[in-house]
């Protein structure tokens, strides 16, 4: 007998966060999320996402044994910004069972419908500002930092439950050996051209991080606002994310473009911390996980280009090319073997052509699904 119940209290939270560890036992490419980070993300009062949204966690049991989980998400900010009545699901993990998947999806869809949603979209964990998308191609490698991983059969379960493609998200790989260095060779002339327009490129100022983060948030909310599914980040949300990323930050891999003292674009690449987290058992920092984190940073061999955006009016001037050139140059100086640029919407031609120009290759695809409810 299949039973889907709300995951409540500390016991429910622990069961919800820990379920994937059992499901993926023995999977070499599975990277456990840090327990403390997942707990805070899912807890009202701990994470600012909850100031403008609600999440209901569900667990599925079959004959008393946990067999799946899902979160139903109603994001008021998303609906207000996009003038929509969307409900979302995320944190979707399940055994290879259509009845169990159907029961979980039915519970989540019913919950968001009760809030007024007419469309059911996911997976997002819990919005496109965090991890999102179902992996549909590229199961042979672990996910990089802040990207998702799942069993190949998830797509079949969702499609059999009536969900269809909304959009695909691309992950590009730029390899050290096969990269195109043209932008690096042209960097001086590209920067001279920008200088003639009064635009300069500089690394982030860590000592003035709060002020820098405020400027980055303004650019983020302007440069990404046309992206499908975009939700503007509130000041609290951006500061929360910036605080986390600051711990990973290499200032020379966080670049700002300025025009007359105003930030008009930025690019951020972070070390692929998943190369360490994959060894942290069940996402626990204690007793040994913290030691692995502290001692493993220097062994990381690739980076993820997490964000690269320029506000309207400053695109196609050469800022994007300078960002690519600096990230390639500094990645090489640090001995990196490659970089993942992700995620990029499949129809974002400007970004996709830019990465293709440095000989990037699409090596993973993720999908956002939807259905009317």
C-alpha positions in Angstrom: 0.0 0.0 0.0 1.3 3.4 -1.0 0.8 6.3 1.5 1.9 9.9 0.9 2.1 12.0 4.0 3.4 15.5 4.9 7.0 15.5 6.1 6.6 17.4 9.4 8.8 18.2 12.3 12.5 17.4 12.8 11.9 13.7 12.2 10.1 14.5 8.9 12.8 16.9 7.8 15.6 14.4 8.5 13.7 11.7 6.6 13.0 14.1 3.7 16.6 15.3 3.3 18.2 11.9 3.8 15.9 9.9 1.5 18.1 10.4 -1.6 21.2 9.0 0.2 19.5 5.6 0.5 18.0 5.8 -3.0 21.4 6.6 -4.6 23.5 4.2 -2.5 26.2 2.7 -4.8 25.7 5.4 -7.5 29.3 6.7 -8.2 28.1 10.0 -9.7 25.7 11.0 -6.8 26.8 14.0 -4.8 25.0 14.4 -1.4 23.7 17.8 -0.6 25.0 19.2 2.8 22.3 18.4 5.4 22.6 21.7 7.2 22.2 23.7 3.9 19.1 21.6 2.8 17.5 21.9 6.2 17.9 25.7 6.2 16.7 26.0 2.7 13.5 24.1 3.6 12.9 25.9 6.9 10.7 29.1 7.2 12.7 31.7 9.2 16.0 30.2 8.2 15.9 31.0 4.4 14.5 34.2 3.0 12.7 32.3 0.1 9.9 31.6 2.6 9.2 35.3 3.1 7.4 35.2 -0.3 6.6 31.6 -0.8 5.3 28.4 0.8 6.7 24.9 0.7 4.9 21.7 1.7 7.1 18.6 1.8 5.7 15.1 1.2 7.1 11.6 1.7 5.8 8.5 0.1 5.8 5.2 2.0 5.1 1.7 0.7 4.5 -1.0 3.3 6.0 1.3 5.8 9.2 1.9 3.9 10.2 5.4 2.4 10.0 5.2 -1.4 9.9 8.8 -2.5 9.7 12.5 -1.7 8.5 15.7 -3.3 8.0 19.3 -2.3 5.0 21.4 -3.4 5.9 25.1 -3.9 3.8 28.2 -4.2 6.0 31.1 -5.1 4.0 34.4 -4.7 6.9 36.5 -6.0 7.1 34.4 -9.2 3.4 34.7 -9.9 3.4 38.5 -9.2 6.4 39.2 -11.4 5.2 36.9 -14.3 1.5 37.6 -13.8 0.9 33.9 -13.6 -0.8 31.3 -11.5 1.9 28.7 -11.4 2.6 26.1 -8.8 5.9 24.2 -8.6 7.3 20.9 -7.5 10.9 20.1 -6.5 13.1 17.9 -4.5 11.6 15.0 -6.5 13.2 11.6 -5.8 11.5 8.3 -6.1 12.1 4.6 -6.7 11.3 3.3 -10.2 7.6 2.9 -9.6 4.9 4.7 -11.6 2.3 4.3 -8.9 4.6 5.9 -6.3 5.6 8.8 -8.7 1.9 9.3 -9.5 0.9 9.5 -5.9 3.7 12.0 -5.1 2.8 14.2 -8.1 -0.9 14.1 -7.3 -0.2 15.2 -3.7 2.0 18.1 -4.8 -0.3 19.2 -7.6 -3.3 19.0 -5.3 -1.6 21.2 -2.7 -0.6 24.0 -5.2 -4.0 23.8 -6.9 -5.5 24.5 -3.5 -3.4 27.7 -3.4 -4.9 28.8 -6.7 -2.3 27.4 -9.2 -3.5 26.4 -12.7 -0.1 25.2 -14.0 2.3 22.7 -12.4 6.0 23.2 -13.2 9.2 21.6 -12.1 11.5 20.4 -10.8 12.8 23.6 -9.1 14.5 23.3 -5.7 12.7 25.6 -4.8 13.1 28.2 -7.6 15.2 28.9 -10.7 17.5 30.9 -8.4 18.6 27.7 -6.8 19.2 24.2 -8.3 16.6 23.2 -10.9 15.9 21.0 -13.9 15.7 17.2 -14.4 18.9 15.7 -15.9 17.9 14.1 -19.2 21.3 13.7 -20.9 24.8 13.2 -19.5 24.4 10.7 -16.7 28.0 9.5 -16.9 29.6 12.2 -14.8 28.8 13.8 -11.4 27.0 17.1 -11.4 29.1 20.2 -10.8 28.5 22.7 -8.0 24.9 23.7 -7.6 23.6 21.5 -10.4 21.2 18.5 -10.1 21.6 14.8 -10.7 18.9 12.1 -10.9 18.1 8.7 -12.1 17.5 8.3 -15.8 14.0 6.8 -15.3 12.7 10.0 -13.7 11.9 11.5 -17.1 9.8 8.5 -18.0 7.9 8.7 -14.7 7.1 12.4 -15.2 6.1 12.0 -18.9 3.8 9.0 -18.0 2.2 11.2 -15.4 1.2 13.7 -18.1 4.0 16.3 -17.8 5.6 17.7 -20.9 8.6 19.7 -21.8 8.5 23.4 -20.9 12.1 24.2 -21.7 15.6 22.6 -21.8 18.6 24.0 -20.0 22.1 23.4 -21.4 25.4 22.7 -19.7 28.5 23.4 -21.8 31.9 21.9 -21.2 35.0 23.9 -22.1 38.1 21.7 -22.1 41.6 23.0 -21.3 43.1 21.1 -24.2 40.5 21.9 -26.9 39.6 25.5 -25.9 39.6 28.3 -28.5 42.0 31.0 -27.2 41.0 33.6 -29.7 39.3 35.9 -27.1 42.3 35.6 -24.8 44.7 36.6 -27.7 42.4 39.5 -28.5 41.9 40.6 -24.8 44.1 43.7 -25.0 42.4 45.1 -28.1 38.9 44.2 -26.7 39.7 46.0 -23.5 41.0 49.0 -25.4 37.8 49.2 -27.4 35.8 49.1 -24.1 37.9 51.8 -22.7 37.0 54.0 -25.6 33.4 53.5 -24.5 34.3 54.4 -20.9 33.9 50.7 -19.8 36.3 48.9 -17.6 36.6 45.3 -16.4 37.8 44.6 -12.8 37.7 41.9 -10.2 35.2 42.1 -7.3 36.4 44.0 -4.2 36.1 41.5 -1.4 36.8 44.2 1.3 33.7 46.1 0.1 31.6 43.0 -0.5 28.3 44.2 0.8 28.3 47.2 -1.5 29.5 45.0 -4.4 26.7 42.5 -3.7 24.1 45.2 -3.9 25.4 46.3 -7.3 25.5 42.6 -8.5 21.9 42.1 -7.4 20.8 45.1 -9.4 22.5 43.8 -12.5 21.2 40.2 -11.9 17.6 41.4 -11.7 18.0 43.5 -14.9 20.1 41.2 -17.0 18.2 38.0 -16.4 14.7 39.4 -16.3 13.8 38.2 -19.8 14.8 34.6 -18.9 12.0 32.1 -18.8 10.9 31.4 -15.2 13.0 34.3 -13.9 12.1 35.5 -10.4 13.8 38.7 -9.1 15.9 38.0 -6.1 14.9 40.0 -3.0 17.6 41.8 -1.1 17.5 39.1 1.6 17.7 36.3 -0.9 20.6 37.8 -2.8 22.5 38.5 0.4 21.9 34.9 1.6 23.3 33.5 -1.6 26.2 36.0 -1.7 27.2 35.0 1.9 27.3 31.4 0.8 29.2 32.1 -2.4 31.7 34.4 -0.6 33.1 31.3 1.1 34.0 29.8 -2.3 34.9 33.1 -4.0 38.1 33.6 -6.0 38.1 37.4 -6.5 39.8 37.0 -9.9 37.0 34.8 -11.1 34.3 37.3 -10.2 34.5 40.1 -12.7 32.5 43.3 -12.9 32.1 45.6 -15.9 31.7 49.3 -15.0 30.6 52.3 -17.0 31.1 55.7 -15.3 31.2 54.0 -11.9 28.0 52.0 -12.5 28.1 48.2 -12.7 26.6 47.1 -16.0 27.6 43.4 -16.1 29.3 40.6 -14.1 30.6 37.1 -14.5 31.1 34.6 -11.7 32.9 31.3 -11.8 33.3 29.2 -8.7 35.4 26.1 -7.9 33.5 22.9 -8.5 33.1 22.1 -4.8 31.2 18.9 -5.7 34.6 17.3 -6.3 34.9 17.4 -2.5 31.2 17.0 -1.5 31.0 13.7 -3.4 33.2 12.3 -0.6 31.2 13.7 2.3 29.1 10.8 3.5 25.3 11.6 3.7 26.1 15.4 3.5 27.3 15.6 7.1 30.1 18.0 7.9 30.8 16.3 11.3 32.9 14.6 12.3 35.0 14.2 9.1 33.2 16.1 6.3 34.5 19.5 7.4 38.1 18.2 7.3 37.5 17.0 3.7 36.2 20.4 2.8 39.1 22.3 4.3 41.8 20.1 2.9 40.2 19.4 -0.5 39.8 22.9 -2.0 43.3 23.0 -3.5 42.7 19.7 -5.3 39.7 21.0 -7.3 40.4 20.8 -11.0 37.5 22.5 -12.7 35.2 25.5 -12.3 31.6 26.3 -13.0 30.8 29.5 -14.8 27.7 30.2 -12.7 26.6 33.6 -14.0 27.5 35.9 -16.9 25.2 38.7 -17.7 25.2 42.2 -19.2 22.3 44.7 -18.9 20.4 45.9 -21.9 22.2 48.7 -23.8 25.7 47.3 -23.1 25.4 43.9 -24.9 27.5 43.0 -27.9 30.1 45.7 -27.1 32.7 43.1 -26.2 32.1 42.9 -22.5 30.9 39.2 -22.8 34.1 38.3 -24.8 36.3 40.0 -22.2 34.6 38.0 -19.4 35.1 34.7 -21.3 38.8 35.6 -22.0 39.5 36.5 -18.3 37.9 33.4 -17.0 39.8 31.1 -19.5 43.0 32.9 -18.7 42.7 32.8 -14.9 41.3 29.2 -15.0 44.5 28.2 -16.9 46.7 30.0 -14.4 45.1 28.0 -11.6 45.7 24.7 -13.3 42.1 24.0 -14.1 41.4 21.2 -16.6 38.1 22.7 -17.8 35.0 24.6 -17.0 31.2 24.0 -17.1 29.1 26.9 -18.2 25.6 26.3 -16.9 22.8 26.5 -17.1 21.9 28.3 -20.3 18.4 28.3 -21.8 18.3 26.4 -25.0 17.0 29.4 -27.0 19.5 32.0 -25.5 21.3 32.3 -28.8 23.6 35.1 -27.7 25.0 33.1 -24.7 25.1 29.7 -26.5 26.9 31.1 -29.5 29.4 32.9 -27.2 30.3 29.6 -25.5 30.4 27.8 -28.8 32.9 30.4 -30.0 35.4 29.3 -27.3 34.9 25.7 -28.5 32.5 24.7 -25.7 30.4 21.6 -26.2 27.0 20.8 -24.8 27.5 17.7 -22.7 24.5 17.7 -20.4 20.9 18.7 -20.8 18.3 19.4 -18.1 14.5 19.8 -18.6 11.8 21.7 -16.9 8.4 20.0 -17.2 4.9 21.4 -16.9 1.2 20.5 -17.1 -2.1 22.2 -16.6 -3.9 21.3 -13.4 
